[in-house]
Amino acid sequence: MEKILGIVYAYDVKDGYQEILDLGFSWVRMEICFPWEDKMFGTLSPKYLKCKEEIRRAHEAGMQIMPSTPGMGGYYYDEVKKETYYQDAWPAFAGEKGSEIYYKNVAAACEFICSDLGELAGNLWQCMNEIDIPTFSGSYPPEVTTGTARASAEGIVRANPEAKCGINLSRYHEDGLKIADMVYAPGHKFGYIGDDQYFGSWQGKTVESWNDVIEALYERYQLPVVANEWGYSSGGRVMEERPDPSVLPEGIPDVCYEKSWFHQVEGGHTQEVQAEYLRRGLQIFAENPHVLGSFLFCFKDAAHCYHCGASDCPSECYWGITDVEGKPKKAYEVVRKAIKDYY
């Protein structure tokens, strides 16, 4: 089976698609938002049209696209208001969250998105993003977030029976597995189980821990595994003691608050450590028979953190294999060689 080898679209890759293809990646995960601005099947919103146009650009450059459907919403920094707050992804006219009409409209919207994108989208879809954590699920109860994910997949599969849908957990953890158990209950329309892991950055352990997660997920759900997001931050100091959660502003991770990591692999958060980490990760995903594919986070460093707005925040600013100007970091050529060696 040919492995899906992808990268997450983040922080405007500009005209970098050919460069990404030349490195050896053939897939890119891209977000698509709710389509209409006034009513169901009404006027297409400028935001949706912009998302679709970027997907078109990537596709015409030669990339295969894994769309990520609208989630519940998320905490994002507003550059105009200079604050972080929760922004809903589904408008009020889609129906009261958790109601029958709401789930019907979720399925209808995702069916429309799949049909509207047509050949621009591949057969691999991510339904929402990290619904197992408040960063993206907000205060919505698990029954609503999981019901939304299931309805999303139902709509996509109606439009494209060949589609392989899945969710992506924020990481392998007990609360996440409870969410996944609800999503993958009998009657689901999913074809893979996805997971995001940032061992050594957001979590402890090392890149080697991916093997344990892959085996555990495969055994639990009997579905192929996709690493929807993975990577290692090349920058940021490390602190041992986390701040008291009570002092954190709403929607701000502790990493943003302290501008520090609380985990690292041996050698710290450097370009050299990042390079070896990514080489080994690519090898693990290539060799594990239960892995359908992986999506590296990401190509280019962020100029600003979307959680807090800072330009020096390790939470988002140092994940790329190129810097904010597009200049290759140490991992760039290492990734190219690893793809050639293992794929």
C-alpha positions, 0 to 999 in steps of 0.5 A, a space after each residue: 500500500 502506498 503511504 499518504 505523505 502530506 504536510 499541513 497547510 499553515 501560515 500561508 505557503 504563498 507559492 511554495 507548492 512546487 517546492 513542497 512537491 519537490 521535497 517529496 510530499 504529495 498531499 496537503 491538509 487544508 481547512 474549508 469553512 462553512 459555506 454560506 453567509 446568510 442562510 442554508 444554501 444561500 450566498 456563498 461567503 467570501 471566506 469560503 470562496 477564499 478557502 476554495 480558491 487556495 485549495 484550487 491553487 494547491 490542486 492545480 500545482 499538483 498537490 492532493 488535498 485532504 480537506 478539514 471540515 468546519 469544527 465547532 469553532 475555536 479560540 483565536 487571537 483577533 488582531 483588530 480587537 487585540 484579544 483571544 476569544 472563542 469563535 463559532 464555526 456554525 452560524 445560528 441559522 444552521 440550527 440549535 446545536 444538538 437539535 435534529 435540524 442542526 445535525 441535518 444541516 451539518 450533513 447537508 453542508 458537508 455534502 455540499 462542500 464535498 460536491 462543490 470541491 469535486 475533483 479538487 478534493 481527494 478521497 481523504 477527509 478530516 472531519 473537524 479538528 481536535 474535538 477532544 479539547 476545549 481549544 476547539 470544542 469550547 463549552 459544547 458537550 461531547 454529545 454535540 461535538 461527536 454528533 457533529 463529527 458523525 453528521 459531517 462524515 455522513 454528508 461527505 460519504 453521501 456526496 462521495 461514497 469512496 471518501 475515507 473520513 476520520 477525526 483527529 484527536 489532539 493526542 492519545 489520552 483518556 478523555 480523547 479516547 472517550 470522544 473517539 469511542 462515541 464517534 466510532 460507535 456502530 453506524 459510523 461512516 469513518 474509514 480511519 482513526 486520526 491522531 495528533 502528537 507533538 511528543 517532546 513539545 506539547 507532550 512528554 516522551 519522544 518520537 519513538 512513542 508514536 509506535 505505541 500510539 499507532 498500535 493502541 489505536 489500531 487495536 482499539 478501532 481496527 482501522 488504519 491510523 493517520 498522523 494528522 499532525 506531527 512535528 517538533 518545535 525548533 525553538 523555545 526555552 523550557 520550564 519545569 513548573 507549569 503555571 497555576 491554571 487559575 491564572 491563565 486567560 481564557 483560551 490561552 495555553 500555558 505555553 503561550 502564557 509562559 512563552 516556554 515549553 514544559 517538555 523537550 527531547 534530549 538536546 532541547 528545542 533546536 534545529 538540529 534536534 528537530 531535523 533528527 526527530 523528523 527523520 525518525 518520524 518519517 521512518 516510523 510512519 513508512 515502516 508501520 503497516 497500520 499507518 495509512 499516512 501522515 501530515 507533517 506540521 508544517 512547512 513554514 514558521 508562523 510570524 505570529 501565534 494564533 493563540 496569543 498574537 505574539 511573534 516569539 511564542 513557541 506555541 506556534 512560531 517554530 514548527 516549520 522546516 523553513 523560517 518565516 522568510 521561507 529560508 530552509 532550516 536544518 530539517 529541510 534537507 533531512 526531510 528531503 533525504 528521509 522521504 527519498 530513503 523511506 518512501 
